[in-house]
Amino acid sequence: MESEFHVRRPALLGGLLFIVSAPVHFVVTQDVSIAIAAVTLGMIGGAYIGFGAQANDSKTLALELLVAVLFGMAALAGLLWHWIAIPLGLALHAIWDLLHHKPIVGARVPRWYIPFCVIYDLSAAIFLVMLYAF
């Protein structure tokens, strides 16, 4: 599946999205920041459901649904157990993105999406660890 939409510098765009979205975490309490990060991880985790649905293959859709649920569980664990589950989930999502290259596993995604998402995921994961741990 190659989308008609094309991004020229997806990694740069992912970095810019992180830069624009990160400052909100400085103006809210840590509990609110964790909630925002958890919702973000849940939304990011669910993105591949759409790609799975477009695959027109029940096994691919089932895999993407299962993995989305796992990322949702990581987000929930970040809320109910410990914040570390959220940056871990983001880092694991970057790996999940990379596994979709060529695609090794899962649904086919637009070529630009993988570097865009990997940069955002890893930047956010590192940022959240530095924000909450130090």
C-alpha positions in Angstrom: 0.0 0.0 0.0 1.7 3.2 -1.1 -0.4 6.2 -0.2 -0.7 9.1 -2.6 0.3 11.4 0.2 4.0 11.8 0.3 6.3 13.4 3.0 9.6 14.6 1.7 11.5 14.6 5.1 9.5 12.3 7.4 12.2 12.0 10.1 12.4 15.8 10.3 8.6 16.0 10.5 8.6 13.4 13.3 11.2 15.5 15.2 9.2 18.7 14.7 6.1 17.1 15.9 7.9 16.0 19.0 9.4 19.5 19.6 5.9 21.1 19.2 4.2 18.6 21.5 6.8 18.2 24.3 6.5 21.6 26.0 3.0 20.8 27.3 4.6 18.4 29.8 6.4 21.4 31.4 3.2 23.3 32.3 1.1 20.5 33.8 1.5 18.3 36.9 3.4 15.0 36.5 0.1 13.1 36.9 -1.4 15.0 34.0 1.8 14.6 32.0 1.7 10.9 32.5 -2.0 10.8 31.4 -1.2 12.8 28.3 1.7 10.4 27.5 -0.5 7.4 28.1 -3.2 8.7 25.7 -0.5 9.5 23.1 0.9 5.9 23.4 -2.6 4.5 23.1 -3.3 6.5 20.0 0.1 5.7 18.4 -0.4 2.0 19.2 -3.8 2.1 17.4 -2.5 3.7 14.2 -1.6 0.3 12.7 -5.2 -0.9 13.0 -6.1 1.2 10.0 -3.1 -0.2 8.0 -4.2 -3.7 9.1 -7.7 -3.1 7.9 -6.5 -1.9 4.5 -4.5 -5.1 4.1 -7.7 -7.0 3.4 -6.3 -10.0 5.3 -7.8 -11.2 8.5 -4.4 -12.5 9.9 -2.8 -9.1 9.3 -5.7 -7.3 10.9 -5.7 -9.7 13.9 -1.9 -9.1 14.4 -2.2 -5.4 14.2 -5.2 -5.4 16.6 -3.3 -7.6 19.1 -0.3 -5.4 19.1 -2.5 -2.3 19.4 -4.0 -3.9 22.5 -0.6 -4.6 23.9 0.4 -0.9 23.5 -2.9 0.1 25.1 -2.0 -2.2 28.0 1.5 -0.5 28.3 -0.3 2.9 28.4 -2.6 1.6 31.1 0.3 0.2 33.0 1.9 3.6 32.9 -1.2 5.1 34.5 -1.8 2.4 37.1 1.6 0.9 37.9 4.6 3.0 37.0 5.3 5.7 34.4 8.3 3.7 33.0 5.8 1.5 31.1 5.0 4.5 28.8 8.5 5.2 27.5 9.2 1.5 27.3 6.0 1.2 25.2 7.1 4.1 22.9 10.5 2.5 22.4 8.9 -0.9 21.6 6.6 0.9 19.2 9.7 2.2 17.4 10.8 -1.4 17.0 7.4 -2.3 15.8 7.6 0.5 13.2 11.0 -0.8 12.0 9.5 -4.3 11.6 7.1 -2.9 9.1 9.9 -1.9 6.8 9.7 -3.9 3.5 7.4 -5.3 5.5 9.1 -7.8 7.7 5.9 -8.3 9.6 2.4 -6.9 9.7 0.6 -4.5 7.4 2.2 -2.5 4.6 2.5 1.1 5.5 3.5 4.2 3.5 7.3 4.5 3.3 7.3 7.9 5.0 5.5 6.7 8.0 8.2 4.5 9.5 11.0 7.2 9.9 8.4 9.7 11.0 7.1 7.5 13.8 10.5 6.1 14.8 11.9 9.5 15.4 8.8 10.7 17.3 8.6 7.5 19.4 12.3 7.5 20.4 12.4 11.2 21.1 9.3 11.0 23.3 10.6 7.9 25.1 13.9 9.6 26.0 12.3 12.9 26.9 9.8 11.2 29.3 12.5 9.2 31.0 14.6 12.4 31.5 11.5 14.4 32.6 10.2 11.9 35.2 13.5 10.3 36.5 15.5 13.4 37.0 
